[in-house]
Amino acid sequence: MRKANCGAVERTILCRTVAALFLLGTAVASVQAQTLPGQQAVAPAAKGYVYWTNSLNGSLGRTSTTGSKAKEKFIVTKVPGGAGLTVDKHYIYWTGANGGSATTIARATLKGADVNLDFITGAQNPCGVAVDKTNIYWAGDIGSTIGRANLDGSDVNLDFIATGTGVCGVAVTKKYIYWANYQTAEIGRAKRDGSDVNLDFISGCGSGIAIEGKFIYFTTASGTGLARANIDGTGVNPNFIAGLNGQIAFLAVDKTAIFWADWGNRGTGKTIGRANLDGSDVNQSFVTGTKGGFGIAVTGGDP
């Protein structure tokens, strides 16, 4: 009898324990699924992708950072042009540069949804674009300034930093904003609040610029190579990667590699290239079949 009673008690305790654990798990899942008042639920960001603009056919392409699953028409805008391109944890941003008359910066999710071609308007042929945790920055090669706005597109300041014409590539760190002026072949730098402007921080650049760790990477004035310098402007290596085919306008870096788009002769390029961060293992045909690749960005990087 005692054994029977003991077994009954044990079964009761076991059932109650299982029920309690089930209810606890349900409660935790419910809490994790909740969104705070006033916040929007954001889908998890895609990982490990390279994005580029196809200047000839008005589209954005995408591939994995291993070069697989390449898709030339990942986003189709039917608006030829597009130069600067950047990404953050949730969005792709790209400029409408088309040779002179463009005025817009576009935005879409990393999965290619919610495309807004008029996310920011009023820019002067915006060429390069960069983002940090609070703001978006862009340069216009026809205009003479770097513009800035909040990440949601509000509070647009078209004249944030005076740079002179010919500016395309833009990059931003926790302390500074950098830009590449292809007309003067100079990289400029200013503090993130727009002060302490230095128009000739580094000499010998083309139109693209990217930053990773302690180094600045940039396209050469010839467009057939990539240069590198220390982030303080010293140790410039103009032949970091030399002898590339076509016309390299922009580049992007993550923690392991450099990626660049071959624009060709004003849009005739058909490849995306890749190399290790130390300049080794150069692969000029990492992706083939592009249509005048121009702007380029990589998730986890700072294009």
C-alpha positions as CSV (number, residue, x, y, z in Angstrom):
1,M,0.0,0.0,0.0
2,R,2.7,2.4,0.9
3,K,4.5,1.7,-2.4
4,A,1.3,2.3,-4.3
5,N,0.7,5.6,-2.5
6,C,4.3,6.6,-3.0
7,G,4.0,5.9,-6.8
8,A,0.8,8.0,-7.0
9,V,2.5,10.9,-5.2
10,E,5.5,10.7,-7.5
11,R,3.3,10.6,-10.6
12,T,1.4,13.7,-9.3
13,I,4.6,15.6,-8.6
14,L,6.0,14.6,-12.1
15,C,2.9,15.8,-13.9
16,R,2.9,19.1,-12.0
17,T,6.6,19.6,-12.8
18,V,6.1,19.0,-16.6
19,A,3.1,21.3,-16.6
20,A,5.0,24.1,-14.9
21,L,7.9,23.8,-17.3
22,F,5.5,23.9,-20.3
23,L,3.9,27.1,-18.9
24,L,7.3,28.7,-18.2
25,G,8.5,28.0,-21.8
26,T,5.3,29.4,-23.2
27,A,5.7,32.5,-21.1
28,V,9.3,33.0,-22.2
29,A,8.4,32.6,-25.9
30,S,5.6,35.1,-25.5
31,V,7.9,37.7,-23.9
32,Q,10.5,37.2,-26.7
33,A,7.9,37.7,-29.4
34,Q,6.6,40.9,-28.0
35,T,7.5,44.3,-29.5
36,L,7.7,47.3,-27.2
37,P,5.1,50.0,-27.7
38,G,6.1,52.4,-30.5
39,Q,8.7,50.0,-32.0
40,Q,8.5,48.1,-35.2
41,A,9.4,44.5,-35.5
42,V,12.4,44.2,-37.7
43,A,13.2,41.0,-39.6
44,P,16.6,39.4,-38.9
45,A,19.3,40.8,-41.2
46,A,20.7,38.8,-44.0
47,K,24.3,37.6,-43.5
48,G,27.2,37.3,-45.8
49,Y,26.2,39.0,-49.0
50,V,27.8,41.3,-51.6
51,Y,25.5,43.8,-53.3
52,W,26.2,45.9,-56.4
53,T,24.5,48.3,-58.8
54,N,24.2,47.4,-62.5
55,S,24.5,50.8,-64.2
56,L,23.4,49.7,-67.6
57,N,20.1,48.1,-66.9
58,G,18.8,49.7,-63.7
59,S,19.2,46.8,-61.3
60,L,21.0,45.7,-58.1
61,G,22.7,42.4,-58.0
62,R,23.5,40.1,-55.0
63,T,25.8,37.1,-54.3
64,S,27.0,35.4,-51.2
65,T,30.5,36.3,-50.0
66,T,31.6,33.0,-51.3
67,G,30.5,33.9,-54.8
68,S,27.6,31.4,-54.9
69,K,23.9,32.2,-55.6
70,A,24.7,35.2,-57.8
71,K,21.6,37.0,-59.0
72,E,22.1,40.0,-61.3
73,K,18.6,41.3,-61.1
74,F,18.1,41.0,-57.3
75,I,16.2,44.3,-57.4
76,V,15.0,45.8,-60.6
77,T,14.4,49.6,-60.7
78,K,14.5,50.1,-64.5
79,V,16.4,53.3,-63.8
80,P,19.8,53.2,-65.4
81,G,22.7,54.6,-63.4
82,G,23.3,54.2,-59.7
83,A,26.8,54.7,-58.2
84,G,27.2,54.6,-54.5
85,L,25.9,51.7,-52.5
86,T,26.0,50.8,-48.8
87,V,24.3,48.6,-46.3
88,D,23.6,48.4,-42.6
89,K,22.0,45.7,-40.5
90,H,18.6,46.0,-42.1
91,Y,18.7,48.1,-45.3
92,I,20.4,48.7,-48.7
93,Y,21.0,52.4,-49.7
94,W,22.0,53.4,-53.1
95,T,22.4,56.7,-55.1
96,G,20.8,57.6,-58.4
97,A,23.9,59.1,-60.0
98,N,23.4,58.9,-63.8
99,G,25.9,61.5,-65.2
100,G,24.4,64.7,-63.9
101,S,20.6,64.9,-63.5
102,A,19.9,62.5,-60.6
103,T,18.6,63.8,-57.4
104,T,17.6,60.8,-55.3
105,I,18.9,58.2,-52.8
106,A,17.0,54.9,-52.7
107,R,16.4,52.3,-50.0
108,A,15.2,48.7,-49.7
109,T,15.5,45.9,-47.2
110,L,18.4,43.5,-47.4
111,K,16.0,40.9,-48.8
112,G,15.1,43.3,-51.7
113,A,11.6,44.3,-50.4
114,D,10.0,47.7,-49.7
115,V,11.9,49.5,-52.5
116,N,11.7,53.3,-52.1
117,L,13.4,55.0,-55.0
118,D,12.7,58.5,-53.5
119,F,13.9,57.8,-49.9
120,I,15.8,61.1,-50.0
121,T,15.4,63.8,-52.7
122,G,17.1,67.1,-53.6
123,A,20.7,65.9,-53.9
124,Q,22.9,66.9,-56.9
125,N,23.8,63.7,-58.8
126,P,24.5,61.9,-55.5
127,C,27.4,59.5,-56.1
128,G,28.8,58.0,-52.9
129,V,26.8,57.0,-49.8
130,A,27.6,55.8,-46.2
131,V,25.7,55.2,-43.0
132,D,26.5,55.0,-39.3
133,K,24.1,54.2,-36.4
134,T,22.3,57.5,-36.6
135,N,22.8,59.1,-40.0
136,I,23.2,58.7,-43.8
137,Y,25.8,60.7,-45.7
138,W,26.2,61.2,-49.4
139,A,28.4,63.1,-51.9
140,G,27.4,64.6,-55.3
141,D,30.0,64.8,-58.0
142,I,28.1,67.6,-59.6
143,G,27.4,69.4,-56.3
144,S,30.1,70.7,-54.0
145,T,29.0,69.3,-50.6
146,I,28.4,66.2,-48.6
147,G,24.8,65.9,-47.4
148,R,23.5,64.3,-44.3
149,A,20.1,63.1,-43.0
150,N,18.7,60.9,-40.2
151,L,18.6,57.2,-40.9
152,D,14.8,57.5,-41.4
153,G,15.4,60.1,-44.2
154,S,14.3,63.1,-42.1
155,D,16.2,66.3,-41.3
156,V,17.9,66.5,-44.6
157,N,21.0,68.8,-44.7
158,L,22.2,69.2,-48.3
159,D,25.2,71.3,-47.3
160,F,26.7,69.5,-44.3
161,I,30.4,69.7,-45.4
162,A,31.8,71.8,-48.3
163,T,34.1,69.6,-50.4
164,G,34.2,71.0,-53.9
165,T,32.9,69.1,-57.0
166,G,34.1,65.7,-58.0
167,V,33.4,63.8,-54.8
168,C,32.0,60.2,-55.0
169,G,33.1,57.7,-52.4
170,V,32.2,58.3,-48.8
171,A,33.0,56.3,-45.6
172,V,32.4,57.0,-41.9
173,T,33.9,55.8,-38.7
174,K,33.1,56.5,-35.0
175,K,35.2,59.7,-35.2
176,Y,35.5,60.8,-38.8
177,I,33.9,61.1,-42.3
178,Y,36.2,60.4,-45.3
179,W,35.5,61.1,-49.0
180,A,37.3,60.6,-52.3
181,N,37.5,63.4,-54.8
182,Y,38.3,62.0,-58.3
183,Q,38.9,65.4,-59.8
184,T,41.6,66.5,-57.3
185,A,42.7,62.9,-56.6
186,E,42.5,63.7,-52.9
187,I,40.9,62.0,-50.0
188,G,39.3,64.4,-47.6
189,R,38.5,64.0,-43.9
190,A,36.4,65.8,-41.3
191,K,35.1,65.1,-37.8
192,R,31.6,63.5,-37.8
193,D,30.1,66.8,-36.7
194,G,31.4,68.4,-39.9
195,S,34.3,70.3,-38.3
196,D,38.0,70.3,-38.9
197,V,37.7,69.8,-42.7
198,N,40.9,68.6,-44.4
199,L,40.5,68.5,-48.2
200,D,43.9,66.8,-48.9
201,F,44.2,64.2,-46.2
202,I,45.6,61.5,-48.6
203,S,46.7,62.0,-52.2
204,G,46.4,59.7,-55.2
205,C,42.8,58.4,-55.0
206,G,40.1,57.7,-57.6
207,S,36.4,57.6,-56.8
208,G,36.0,54.8,-54.3
209,I,36.9,54.5,-50.6
210,A,36.3,51.9,-47.9
211,I,37.6,51.4,-44.3
212,E,38.3,48.2,-42.3
213,G,40.1,48.2,-39.0
214,K,43.3,50.2,-39.2
215,F,43.4,50.7,-42.9
216,I,41.8,52.9,-45.6
217,Y,41.4,51.2,-49.0
218,F,40.7,53.3,-52.1
219,T,40.7,53.1,-55.9
220,T,43.6,54.6,-57.8
221,A,43.2,57.6,-60.1
222,S,43.9,55.3,-63.1
223,G,41.0,53.1,-62.1
224,T,43.1,49.9,-62.7
225,G,44.3,49.4,-59.1
226,L,43.6,49.6,-55.4
227,A,45.6,51.5,-52.9
228,R,45.9,51.3,-49.1
229,A,47.0,53.6,-46.3
230,N,46.9,53.6,-42.5
231,I,43.8,55.2,-41.1
232,D,45.8,58.2,-39.9
233,G,46.9,58.9,-43.5
234,T,50.4,57.5,-43.3
235,G,52.0,54.5,-45.0
236,V,50.3,55.1,-48.4
237,N,50.8,52.1,-50.8
238,P,49.6,53.2,-54.2
239,N,50.3,49.7,-55.7
240,F,48.6,47.6,-53.1
241,I,46.7,45.7,-55.9
242,A,47.8,46.8,-59.4
243,G,47.0,45.8,-63.0
244,L,43.3,45.2,-62.7
245,N,41.2,45.0,-65.8
246,G,38.6,47.6,-66.7
247,Q,37.7,50.6,-64.7
248,I,37.3,50.2,-60.9
249,A,35.1,52.9,-59.5
250,F,34.1,51.6,-56.1
251,L,35.1,48.9,-53.6
252,A,33.9,47.4,-50.3
253,V,35.6,45.5,-47.5
254,D,34.6,43.2,-44.7
255,K,36.8,41.6,-42.0
256,T,38.3,39.1,-44.5
257,A,38.2,40.4,-48.0
258,I,38.1,43.2,-50.5
259,F,35.4,43.3,-53.3
260,W,35.3,45.6,-56.3
261,A,33.1,46.2,-59.3
262,D,34.5,46.6,-62.8
263,W,32.6,49.4,-64.4
264,G,34.5,49.0,-67.7
265,N,34.3,51.7,-70.3
266,R,31.4,53.7,-68.7
267,G,29.3,50.6,-68.0
268,T,30.8,47.8,-70.2
269,G,32.3,45.9,-67.3
270,K,31.0,42.4,-66.5
271,T,32.8,41.2,-63.4
272,I,33.1,41.6,-59.6
273,G,36.6,41.0,-58.2
274,R,37.8,39.8,-54.8
275,A,41.1,39.6,-52.9
276,N,42.2,38.9,-49.3
277,L,42.6,41.9,-47.0
278,D,46.3,41.7,-47.4
279,G,46.0,42.0,-51.2
280,S,46.7,38.4,-51.9
281,D,44.7,35.8,-53.9
282,V,43.3,38.3,-56.4
283,N,40.3,36.9,-58.3
284,Q,39.1,39.3,-61.0
285,S,36.3,37.0,-62.0
286,F,34.8,36.3,-58.6
287,V,31.3,37.0,-60.2
288,T,30.7,37.3,-63.9
289,G,27.8,38.5,-66.0
290,T,27.3,41.9,-64.4
291,K,26.0,44.8,-66.4
292,G,28.4,47.7,-65.7
293,G,28.9,47.0,-62.0
294,F,29.4,50.4,-60.2
295,G,28.6,50.8,-56.5
296,I,29.3,47.8,-54.2
297,A,28.8,46.9,-50.6
298,V,29.1,43.9,-48.3
299,T,27.2,43.0,-45.2
300,G,29.5,43.2,-42.2
301,G,31.7,45.8,-43.9
302,D,32.0,49.6,-44.0
303,P,31.8,50.6,-47.7
